[in-house]
Amino acid sequence: MRDHDTTQSYFANLGRRVHERWLATDFDGRTFPEIALAALREAPPSENVTYEEVVHAFAFGTGVPDQRPERAFGRPPITVFRTPRFYIEVLCWMDGTTAIHQHAFSGAFHVLEGSSLHSRYRFEVRRAVSHEVELGELVFAEAEVLRAGDSRPIHPGRELIHALFHLDRPSISVVVRTRFLAGHTPQWLYLPPHLAIDPLAEQTHESTPRLVEILDAFVAARPAAYDRLLDRLVAERELLVVFQAIQHAYDHATSPPFDVAQERVAALLDAARARFGAPADAFRPTLEASGRIASIATLRNDVVDVDHRFFLALLMNLPSRAAILDQVAARVPGDPAATAVRWLRELVKRRSPTAVSVLDLEIELDEPLPGVALDELVLKIAEAALTGASGEALHARLAAGYPGGELTHLAEDVRGLEEGLRSGALKALLDPG
């Protein structure tokens, strides 16, 4: 392990190099991303320091800069160099998955340790509802796996809309970045497929987080009060608060202990549509996508195998079968569809002859299917759907694999299982588009 002075000297030299080159451009903000990127590539942190050395230098060194008061990224962030115009920090990510976002600063980042799936998007604005909400179409652009030693620029605003799914625990990054830049706020957060929101809006309206806490308290303990509060929020508050209120109901309708009925959510969506018109049409697809993303993020907490985490990252961030299989093929030789089915088989959990967990889908039947193992049937349905079969064609293909006629009376069961698979975490993989 290198001593504290060596570690601190490395970051001081890196910071001075960036400062001198930026000064030569008269601190032109447009030049900073490429200057920071070049400095990281010329003297890569991954070849000069380790995260443990950074931690020891922070804990025991004497030249540690003030830790930034700005909103923190990473758990935890360590500031290793600071000037009035920019700073360098080392970020630790354990299970943190960054939401789809853009930045109100510029710079570059470098993977010090670990790896991440890096996805990029563009947002086509249809309507600016307010300074807090925009409606549009979030479009997937590309994805790549970043590994230790990789560096990428950070451009402010919509030039870089991205997300990172960290595949290793921990994943460590080094970020060279400016302070927040005028003209590049809000730092939009994107909820696919249609919403962009200002994540700092809650700081403007301090009552909103407290309202969510009240909803949390009421949903089980005082359901009648919960319903009355939801109705008034949808009838009287602004669009963003209405969405957050309906999202609260949706989350409690789709997750145990299912305190809210699906019909109640539908009624709230209808009320929002009657009040706001077309902007409220974005609510349901956004809620459904957010629910899938949250389910996969929760699954990731219990998954340690790096290939399985990679598979979950693809399901969470990529929009279609083609995009997912392209990444699988780049990682594993052979047929990517067969690899995806193998990973799914390894993740399926057989609870009993009548109960199976398939990622976020819990399947429980009243009685065993005669002559058919439920987990094998589910996997065969997923494999058939992955290769393009659906509906009657899917059932016919499955039946050919059971020459004894075991599926003769199971058409309705197969249809229900197929619908469940297509609506959950596997939606993107089973989507031919």
C-alpha positions, -999 to 999 in steps of 0.1 A, spaced: 0 0 0 13 34 -10 17 60 18 -7 89 24 15 115 9 19 95 -24 -19 91 -27 -25 128 -20 3 138 -43 -13 119 -72 -46 137 -69 -29 170 -64 -9 166 -96 -41 154 -114 -60 185 -101 -31 209 -110 -30 195 -146 -67 201 -151 -65 236 -135 -36 247 -157 -52 234 -189 -86 249 -181 -69 283 -172 -53 283 -206 -89 284 -221 -99 312 -197 -120 287 -179 -143 282 -208 -169 258 -195 -173 241 -229 -137 228 -228 -138 213 -193 -152 178 -202 -124 171 -227 -97 186 -204 -109 164 -175 -112 133 -197 -77 138 -212 -62 142 -177 -78 110 -165 -66 90 -195 -31 103 -193 -27 93 -156 -55 68 -149 -64 66 -113 -68 28 -116 -31 26 -124 -20 49 -96 -41 44 -65 -65 19 -49 -97 27 -31 -82 14 2 -53 38 -2 -78 67 -8 -97 57 24 -65 55 45 -53 89 31 -87 104 41 -86 88 75 -50 95 85 -35 120 60 -30 157 69 -38 173 35 -74 162 32 -96 190 15 -129 201 30 -156 177 22 -181 193 -1 -214 207 12 -232 200 -21 -257 173 -26 -238 140 -22 -235 113 -48 -221 79 -38 -221 62 -5 -199 77 7 -182 104 -14 -146 115 -6 -134 148 -19 -97 144 -27 -89 178 -44 -107 211 -45 -105 245 -61 -131 273 -62 -141 262 -97 -139 224 -97 -131 194 -75 -122 157 -76 -141 131 -56 -140 93 -52 -174 77 -50 -183 43 -36 -213 25 -49 -226 -7 -33 -261 -15 -45 -267 20 -57 -283 22 -92 -284 57 -105 -317 67 -119 -319 80 -155 -306 116 -151 -287 145 -166 -262 168 -149 -260 205 -141 -222 203 -141 -195 191 -165 -164 170 -162 -154 133 -166 -156 101 -146 -132 71 -144 -139 36 -132 -114 29 -104 -127 -5 -93 -156 -27 -104 -178 -25 -134 -211 -10 -145 -237 -11 -173 -237 24 -187 -269 33 -207 -275 65 -226 -308 80 -237 -323 111 -254 -355 128 -244 -379 143 -270 -399 170 -253 -436 171 -262 -448 196 -236 -433 216 -208 -460 214 -182 -442 236 -157 -407 244 -145 -409 211 -125 -424 186 -151 -419 179 -188 -437 154 -209 -421 136 -238 -405 104 -250 -374 89 -234 -356 70 -262 -328 45 -256 -296 53 -275 -269 29 -266 -253 8 -238 -219 -4 -228 -201 -22 -200 -175 0 -183 -147 -16 -164 -117 -5 -143 -96 19 -164 -125 33 -185 -131 70 -186 -160 90 -200 -169 127 -204 -198 144 -185 -215 170 -206 -241 193 -189 -278 192 -198 -294 169 -222 -262 162 -241 -257 134 -216 -288 116 -203 -276 83 -187 -279 57 -160 -253 34 -144 -261 -1 -130 -232 -12 -108 -224 -48 -114 -198 -53 -86 -199 -46 -49 -184 -21 -45 -179 -2 -77 -156 29 -73 -155 59 -95 -133 90 -97 -151 122 -108 -135 154 -119 -163 179 -120 -172 216 -120 -196 231 -95 -232 235 -107 -234 256 -139 -258 284 -145 -282 277 -173 -282 239 -169 -308 235 -142 -331 217 -134 -310 186 -133 -338 165 -148 -346 131 -135 -363 109 -161 -391 84 -154 -395 62 -185 -412 63 -208 -427 98 -206 -418 120 -176 -390 144 -167 -392 159 -132 -370 182 -112 -357 161 -84 -351 192 -63 -388 203 -65 -394 188 -31 -370 212 -16 -391 240 -31 -423 226 -17 -413 213 17 -447 199 24 -445 172 -3 -421 147 16 -443 152 47 -474 144 27 -458 111 16 -450 103 52 -487 110 61 -498 87 33 -475 60 46 -491 63 81 -527 64 68 -526 36 42 -529 8 66 -539 24 99 -566 48 86 -577 36 51 -608 59 50 -586 90 58 -561 78 33 -588 77 6 -601 111 15 -566 126 14 -559 110 -20 -591 123 -35 -583 159 -24 -547 157 -36 -558 146 -70 -586 172 -71 -566 202 -59 -528 199 -61 -504 204 -90 -495 177 -115 -463 166 -99 -479 161 -65 -509 143 -81 -485 119 -98 -466 113 -65 -499 106 -47 -511 82 -73 -477 65 -74 -480 59 -36 -514 42 -42 -500 22 -71 -470 10 -51 -494 -2 -23 -516 -19 -49 -488 -38 -65 -467 -48 -35 -475 -68 -4 -495 -64 18 -516 -49 -11 -533 -22 10 -549 -5 -20 -571 -21 -46 -562 -20 -83 -596 -5 -90 -588 24 -66 -557 32 -86 -577 31 -118 -603 55 -104 -575 79 -93 -560 78 -128 -594 85 -143 -598 115 -120 -564 128 -130 -572 124 -167 -605 143 -163 -587 172 -146 -554 174 -165 -563 159 -199 -535 144 -220 -506 150 -196 -522 125 -172 -520 98 -200 -483 95 -192 -491 83 -156 -500 47 -161 -471 36 -184 -447 56 -162 -460 39 -130 -458 5 -146 -422 11 -158 -412 25 -124 -427 -5 -107 -407 -29 -128 -375 -10 -123 -380 -9 -85 -387 -47 -85 -355 -55 -103 -335 -31 -81 -349 -50 -51 -340 -83 -66 -305 -71 -72 -299 -67 -34 -300 -105 -30 -280 -114 -61 -243 -118 -59 -233 -137 -90 -218 -111 -114 -235 -127 -145 -269 -126 -128 -264 -90 -118 -255 -82 -154 -287 -99 -165 -308 -79 -141 -290 -47 -153 -300 -55 -188 -336 -62 -179 -337 -29 -159 -321 -5 -183 -325 -18 -219 -358 -15 -238 -360 -45 -260 -350 -81 -268 -325 -70 -295 -307 -45 -273 -305 -71 -244 -293 -99 -266 -266 -77 -282 -251 -71 -248 -254 -108 -238 -236 -117 -270 -208 -92 -263 -203 -108 -229 -207 -145 -234 -198 -166 -266 -226 -186 -282 -263 -181 -287 -273 -151 -265 -309 -163 -263 -297 -197 -248 -275 -178 -224 -304 -157 -213 -326 -188 -207 -298 -204 -187 -294 -174 -165 -332 -173 -160 -332 -210 -151 -305 -203 -125 -326 -175 -110 -360 -193 -109 -368 -206 -74 -391 -236 -69 -409 -230 -36 -431 -261 -38 -449 -282 -65 -475 -254 -68 -453 -223 -61 -425 -207 -82 -407 -174 -81 -396 -160 -114 -377 -128 -106 -405 -104 -95 -433 -128 -104 -447 -150 -77 -467 -179 -91 -489 -200 -68 -515 -224 -80 -543 -240 -59 -532 -275 -70 -503 -291 -90 -507 -292 -127 -512 -329 -137 -481 -343 -152 -463 -309 -155 -436 -294 -134 -446 -258 -129 -410 -244 -129 -402 -263 -161 -434 -251 -178 -427 -215 -169 -391 -217 -183 -405 -233 -215 -430 -205 -219 -403 -179 -214 -380 -197 -239 -408 -199 -265 -418 -162 -260 -381 -152 -263 -380 -167 -298 -411 -149 -309 -440 -173 -302 -471 -160 -285 -507 -169 -279 -519 -200 -298 -485 -205 -315 -468 -205 -281 -492 -231 -268 -489 -253 -298 -451 -252 -295 -453 -261 -258 -477 -289 -265 -452 -304 -290 -429 -308 -261 -455 -328 -241 -464 -356 -265 -485 -373 -238 -511 -345 -241 -503 -330 -206 -512 -295 -218 -545 -304 -234 -566 -287 -207 -540 -261 -196 -545 -234 -223 -559 -209 -198 -531 -216 -173 -504 -212 -200 -521 -179 -212 -520 -165 -177 -484 -175 -171 -474 -159 -204 -492 -127 -196 -475 -126 -162 -441 -131 -176 -446 -104 -203 -458 -78 -178 -430 -82 -152 -392 -79 -151 -389 -99 -183 -411 -75 -203 -382 -60 -222 -366 -94 -230 -399 -108 -243 -407 -76 -263 -397 -82 -300 -395 -44 -305 
